[in-house]
Amino acid sequence: MDITYNLNGGFKPTMKRFADLDGPDFFPTPAWATYALIDNEKFEGEIWEPACGNGAMSEVLAKTGNPVVSTDLYDRGYGEGGIDFLHTNRRSANIVTNPPYNAAEGFVKSGLRAAEQKFALLLRLAFLEGANRQRTIFTDTPPSRIWTFSERITFYPAGAIQKGSGTTAYAWFVWDKETTGTELKWLKPGYKSRYSSGT
């Protein structure tokens, strides 16, 4: 767990995401953030969650009625562990995940190869920046839709007391192989209060 999360009796939200290189620490996605996606994007067929962690996102994706396949590089007691999304030949109709921040570009490359219909990544809005991404991802294979959150997402270390609020803007980046061009959209506020219980 982040040893600075509770410092001198105070709580702080996570200021940045990092690649989970050692495996024991991870930041589950709040249920309401996944509901915001499935309320606005329809998926047909299987959905693969390749960084499933403890299943927080997979459990919400299952509410679409679509079959959900859950894997992770690490075995966290949910889904199938030991599957490296960056080096696998698996394919799926749809892929939805929240990747480790430092691996985001690799997840885009792998997702575009492995998804047959739609591929959705929960990323910092700042992912839009960067000369290298402009030359590669956004010039060659730009997302079809970018759903910008009107509310801030707070990521807590697994098992932490949930206090404080996030300071980073996030968006769902969706690649839809049946469309061309890029649309910038905004998610209506209210998801956090409506789905805060995860129901």
C-alpha positions as CSV (number, residue, x, y, z in Angstrom):
1,M,0.0,0.0,0.0
2,D,1.1,3.6,-0.6
3,I,2.8,4.5,2.7
4,T,2.1,8.2,2.2
5,Y,-1.6,7.6,1.8
6,N,-2.3,8.1,5.5
7,L,0.4,10.4,6.9
8,N,0.2,11.9,10.3
9,G,-3.4,10.9,10.6
10,G,-4.4,12.6,7.3
11,F,-5.6,11.1,4.1
12,K,-4.8,12.0,0.5
13,P,-6.0,10.9,-2.9
14,T,-3.6,9.3,-5.2
15,M,-1.8,12.0,-7.2
16,K,-0.6,9.7,-10.0
17,R,-0.9,6.2,-11.3
18,F,2.1,4.0,-11.8
19,A,2.9,0.7,-13.4
20,D,2.3,-2.2,-11.0
21,L,5.7,-3.7,-11.5
22,D,5.9,-5.8,-8.3
23,G,2.3,-6.9,-8.3
24,P,1.1,-6.4,-4.8
25,D,-0.2,-2.8,-5.1
26,F,-3.0,-1.8,-7.4
27,F,-5.8,0.8,-7.6
28,P,-9.2,-0.7,-8.3
29,T,-11.5,1.4,-10.6
30,P,-14.5,2.8,-8.8
31,A,-17.7,1.2,-10.1
32,W,-19.3,4.4,-11.1
33,A,-16.5,5.1,-13.6
34,T,-17.3,1.8,-15.5
35,Y,-21.0,2.5,-15.4
36,A,-20.3,5.8,-17.1
37,L,-18.8,3.8,-20.0
38,I,-21.4,1.1,-20.4
39,D,-24.3,3.6,-20.2
40,N,-22.9,5.4,-23.2
41,E,-21.2,2.7,-25.3
42,K,-22.9,-0.4,-26.3
43,F,-20.9,-3.6,-26.7
44,E,-21.9,-6.7,-28.7
45,G,-20.3,-10.0,-27.9
46,E,-17.5,-10.9,-25.5
47,I,-15.8,-8.3,-23.4
48,W,-12.2,-8.9,-22.2
49,E,-10.8,-7.1,-19.2
50,P,-7.1,-7.8,-19.4
51,A,-6.0,-5.9,-16.2
52,C,-8.8,-7.1,-14.0
53,G,-7.2,-6.8,-10.6
54,N,-9.8,-7.8,-8.0
55,G,-12.6,-7.7,-10.5
56,A,-14.0,-4.3,-9.8
57,M,-14.4,-3.4,-13.4
58,S,-15.3,-6.9,-14.6
59,E,-18.2,-7.1,-12.1
60,V,-19.8,-3.9,-13.7
61,L,-19.1,-5.0,-17.2
62,A,-21.0,-8.3,-16.5
63,K,-24.1,-6.2,-16.0
64,T,-24.2,-5.6,-19.7
65,G,-25.3,-9.2,-20.1
66,N,-22.3,-9.9,-22.3
67,P,-19.8,-12.6,-21.5
68,V,-16.8,-11.2,-19.7
69,V,-13.3,-12.7,-19.7
70,S,-11.1,-11.4,-16.9
71,T,-7.3,-11.8,-16.9
72,D,-4.3,-10.1,-15.2
73,L,-0.6,-10.2,-15.3
74,Y,-0.7,-11.0,-11.6
75,D,-2.9,-13.4,-9.7
76,R,-5.1,-11.4,-7.4
77,G,-7.6,-14.1,-6.8
78,Y,-10.0,-13.0,-9.6
79,G,-10.0,-14.2,-13.2
80,E,-7.0,-15.8,-14.8
81,G,-3.6,-14.7,-13.6
82,G,-0.3,-14.8,-15.5
83,I,-1.6,-13.4,-18.7
84,D,0.6,-10.6,-20.1
85,F,-1.7,-8.4,-22.3
86,L,1.3,-6.8,-23.9
87,H,2.6,-10.2,-25.2
88,T,-0.4,-12.4,-25.9
89,N,-2.1,-13.6,-29.0
90,R,-5.6,-13.7,-27.5
91,R,-8.3,-11.8,-29.3
92,S,-11.8,-10.7,-28.3
93,A,-14.8,-8.9,-29.7
94,N,-14.3,-6.1,-27.2
95,I,-11.6,-5.0,-24.7
96,V,-12.2,-2.7,-21.8
97,T,-9.7,-1.9,-19.1
98,N,-7.9,0.6,-16.9
99,P,-4.2,0.0,-17.6
100,P,-1.2,0.9,-15.4
101,Y,-0.3,4.4,-16.5
102,N,3.3,3.7,-17.5
103,A,2.0,0.9,-19.8
104,A,-0.8,2.8,-21.5
105,E,0.9,3.2,-24.9
106,G,1.7,-0.5,-24.9
107,F,-1.9,-1.3,-24.0
108,V,-3.1,0.8,-26.9
109,K,-0.9,-1.1,-29.4
110,S,-2.0,-4.5,-28.0
111,G,-5.6,-3.5,-27.8
112,L,-5.8,-2.3,-31.3
113,R,-4.4,-5.7,-32.4
114,A,-6.5,-7.9,-30.2
115,A,-10.0,-6.2,-30.3
116,E,-12.2,-7.1,-33.2
117,Q,-14.9,-4.4,-32.6
118,K,-14.3,-2.0,-29.7
119,F,-11.4,-1.2,-27.4
120,A,-11.8,1.2,-24.5
121,L,-9.1,2.5,-22.1
122,L,-9.6,4.6,-19.0
123,L,-6.8,7.1,-19.2
124,R,-5.7,10.5,-17.9
125,L,-7.0,13.2,-20.1
126,A,-3.4,14.3,-20.4
127,F,-2.8,11.2,-22.5
128,L,-3.9,13.5,-25.4
129,E,-0.6,15.4,-25.0
130,G,2.8,14.4,-26.3
131,A,4.6,14.7,-29.6
132,N,5.4,11.0,-29.8
133,R,1.7,10.0,-29.3
134,Q,0.7,12.6,-31.8
135,R,3.0,11.1,-34.4
136,T,2.1,7.5,-33.7
137,I,-1.2,6.7,-32.0
138,F,-3.2,9.8,-32.8
139,T,-2.0,10.2,-36.4
140,D,-2.2,6.5,-37.4
141,T,-5.0,5.2,-35.2
142,P,-6.9,7.9,-33.4
143,P,-9.7,7.0,-31.0
144,S,-13.2,7.1,-32.3
145,R,-14.6,8.8,-29.2
146,I,-13.2,10.4,-26.1
147,W,-15.7,10.5,-23.2
148,T,-14.4,13.2,-20.8
149,F,-15.5,12.9,-17.1
150,S,-17.3,15.9,-15.6
151,E,-16.4,14.5,-12.2
152,R,-13.0,13.6,-10.9
153,I,-12.2,10.0,-10.3
154,T,-10.3,9.2,-7.1
155,F,-8.2,6.0,-7.1
156,Y,-7.5,4.5,-3.7
157,P,-5.0,1.8,-2.9
158,A,-6.8,-1.5,-2.4
159,G,-8.2,-1.7,1.2
160,A,-7.7,2.0,1.9
161,I,-10.3,4.2,3.7
162,Q,-11.9,6.2,0.9
163,K,-11.5,9.9,1.8
164,G,-10.3,12.9,-0.1
165,S,-10.9,13.7,-3.8
166,G,-8.9,13.2,-7.0
167,T,-7.0,16.0,-8.7
168,T,-6.5,14.4,-12.1
169,A,-8.9,14.5,-15.1
170,Y,-9.8,11.2,-16.8
171,A,-11.6,10.1,-19.9
172,W,-12.6,6.9,-21.6
173,F,-10.7,6.6,-24.9
174,V,-12.7,4.3,-27.3
175,W,-11.5,2.9,-30.5
176,D,-14.5,1.6,-32.6
177,K,-13.4,-0.3,-35.7
178,E,-16.7,0.5,-37.4
179,T,-16.3,4.2,-37.4
180,T,-13.9,6.8,-38.7
181,G,-12.9,10.2,-37.3
182,T,-12.8,11.3,-33.6
183,E,-15.6,12.7,-31.5
184,L,-15.0,14.5,-28.2
185,K,-17.9,14.0,-25.8
186,W,-18.6,14.8,-22.1
187,L,-20.1,12.5,-19.6
188,K,-22.9,14.1,-17.6
189,P,-22.3,14.6,-13.9
190,G,-24.1,12.4,-11.4
191,Y,-22.5,9.0,-12.0
192,K,-20.5,9.2,-8.8
193,S,-23.6,9.8,-6.6
194,R,-25.8,7.4,-8.5
195,Y,-23.4,4.4,-8.5
196,S,-21.3,5.2,-5.4
197,S,-22.4,2.0,-3.7
198,G,-21.4,0.0,-6.8
199,T,-24.9,-1.2,-7.5
